[in-house]
Amino acid sequence: MNSPAEQTPPGASPRKGTRAYDQRRYFTCRSNLLVMTVFTLANLILVVLDVDFSLSFSAILPLFLCSFGKELAAKTGAAALFPLAIVLAALLILLFFLCWLFSAKRYGWLIPALVVYAADTALLLSMITPEHLLTMIIEIVFHVWVLYYLIAGIIAGRRLKKEKEAPLSPSRADKEPPSPL
């Protein structure tokens, strides 16, 4: 239960440094991770169906794997490469989903999501050429957005865990003070 100092009026943002603030940051992090995962899955389906459209706010690595597998299968005639690429891409998306799912109980599950998404961002940045910079600005901004919230969520999760493990002090308003005996 939040202390009176931590309570915020409905619709207002919680004050920085409060438990409610960290809870909000953690929730926002997990929400962004889920949205990114769903958009990445939708983009994977669009690539498989050969639709020339993609959604922003998604990971690049699964789409790169799928497109690369498709091109390699067409060039070499090895039809098994495309389904293999789809499976690898789906496994990456599954990893993001599992990180989202299990991070509901343990913030540590956000760390693998951060590592994989940082690698994804590195791939995106390595693909940028001067002539495509303007068209990729939106993708870069979304990647930075997700990275920021993954880091903020890990920090907030760590604070929430530390607060949960900390011994209660008599000055905390949300619990009864320890008895003198």
C-alpha positions in Angstrom: 0.0 0.0 0.0 1.4 3.4 -0.9 2.0 6.0 1.9 0.0 9.2 1.7 3.1 11.0 0.4 3.3 8.5 -2.5 -0.4 8.7 -3.5 -1.2 10.7 -6.6 -4.5 12.1 -7.8 -6.2 10.2 -10.6 -4.8 11.0 -14.0 -1.6 12.6 -12.6 1.8 11.1 -13.1 3.4 9.6 -10.0 6.3 11.6 -8.4 9.8 10.4 -9.3 11.4 8.3 -6.6 8.1 6.8 -5.4 7.1 3.1 -5.7 4.2 4.2 -7.9 6.6 5.8 -10.3 8.8 2.7 -10.5 5.7 0.5 -11.0 4.5 2.8 -13.8 7.9 2.7 -15.5 8.0 -1.1 -15.2 4.5 -1.4 -16.7 5.4 0.9 -19.5 8.5 -1.1 -20.3 6.6 -4.3 -20.4 3.9 -2.7 -22.6 6.4 -1.4 -25.1 8.1 -4.9 -25.2 4.7 -6.5 -25.9 3.8 -4.0 -28.6 7.2 -4.4 -30.3 6.8 -8.2 -30.2 3.3 -8.1 -31.7 4.4 -5.7 -34.5 7.4 -7.8 -35.2 5.2 -10.9 -35.6 2.9 -8.9 -37.9 5.9 -7.8 -40.0 7.1 -11.4 -40.2 3.7 -12.5 -41.5 3.8 -9.7 -44.0 7.3 -10.8 -45.2 6.2 -14.4 -45.5 3.1 -13.4 -47.5 5.3 -11.2 -49.7 3.4 -8.0 -48.9 5.4 -4.9 -49.6 4.5 -3.1 -46.4 5.9 -3.1 -42.9 5.1 -1.6 -39.5 7.5 0.5 -37.6 8.2 -0.2 -33.9 9.4 -3.7 -34.5 12.6 -5.6 -34.3 14.7 -5.8 -37.5 16.7 -9.0 -36.9 13.8 -11.5 -37.4 12.7 -9.7 -40.6 16.3 -9.6 -41.8 16.7 -13.4 -41.2 13.4 -14.1 -43.0 14.3 -11.8 -46.0 17.8 -13.2 -46.2 16.6 -16.8 -46.1 14.0 -16.0 -48.8 16.7 -14.5 -51.1 19.2 -17.2 -50.4 16.6 -19.9 -51.1 15.8 -18.3 -54.4 19.4 -17.9 -55.4 20.6 -21.4 -54.4 17.5 -23.3 -55.1 17.6 -24.8 -51.6 13.9 -24.5 -50.7 14.5 -25.5 -47.1 16.4 -22.3 -46.3 13.3 -20.1 -46.3 11.3 -22.2 -43.8 14.5 -22.5 -41.6 14.8 -18.7 -41.7 11.1 -18.4 -40.7 11.7 -20.7 -37.8 14.7 -18.8 -36.6 12.9 -15.5 -36.9 9.9 -17.0 -35.0 12.2 -18.2 -32.2 13.5 -14.7 -31.7 10.0 -13.3 -31.5 9.1 -16.1 -29.1 12.1 -15.1 -27.0 10.8 -11.5 -26.8 7.3 -12.8 -25.9 8.7 -15.1 -23.2 10.7 -12.2 -21.8 7.6 -10.2 -21.6 5.5 -13.0 -20.1 8.0 -14.0 -17.4 9.0 -10.4 -16.5 5.6 -10.1 -14.9 7.2 -11.9 -11.9 10.9 -11.3 -12.3 12.5 -8.2 -13.7 15.6 -10.2 -14.7 13.7 -11.5 -17.8 14.0 -8.0 -19.3 17.7 -8.3 -19.5 17.8 -10.9 -22.3 15.2 -8.8 -24.2 17.5 -5.8 -23.8 20.6 -7.7 -25.0 18.8 -9.1 -28.1 17.2 -5.8 -28.9 20.5 -4.0 -28.5 22.0 -6.4 -31.0 18.9 -5.7 -33.2 19.7 -2.0 -32.9 23.3 -2.6 -33.8 22.2 -4.4 -37.0 19.8 -1.6 -37.9 22.6 1.0 -37.4 25.0 -1.1 -39.5 22.4 -1.2 -42.4 22.1 2.6 -42.6 23.6 4.2 -45.6 23.7 8.0 -46.3 21.0 7.8 -49.0 18.7 5.8 -46.7 19.2 7.8 -43.5 16.1 9.9 -43.8 13.9 6.9 -44.5 15.3 5.0 -41.5 15.0 7.9 -39.0 11.6 6.5 -37.7 13.1 3.1 -37.2 16.0 4.5 -35.3 13.8 6.6 -33.1 11.6 3.6 -32.3 14.6 1.5 -31.5 16.0 4.1 -29.2 12.5 4.4 -27.5 12.4 0.7 -26.8 16.0 0.5 -25.6 15.3 3.5 -23.3 12.2 1.8 -21.8 13.9 -1.6 -21.4 16.7 0.0 -19.5 14.3 2.1 -17.4 12.2 -1.0 -16.7 15.2 -3.0 -15.6 16.2 -0.1 -13.2 12.6 0.2 -11.9 12.3 -3.6 -11.5 15.5 -3.6 -9.5 14.4 -0.8 -7.3 11.0 -2.5 -6.7 12.8 -5.7 -5.8 15.2 -4.0 -3.4 12.3 -2.2 -1.7 10.5 -5.5 -1.3 13.5 -7.1 0.3 14.5 -4.2 2.5 13.6 -4.6 6.2 10.7 -2.4 7.3 11.6 0.6 9.3 9.4 2.0 12.0 8.9 5.2 10.1 7.2 3.5 7.1 3.5 4.4 7.0 2.4 1.3 5.1 3.2 -1.2 7.8 2.9 -1.4 11.5 6.1 -0.6 13.4 7.8 -3.6 15.0 6.8 -4.4 18.6 9.4 -3.4 21.2 9.5 -7.0 22.5 
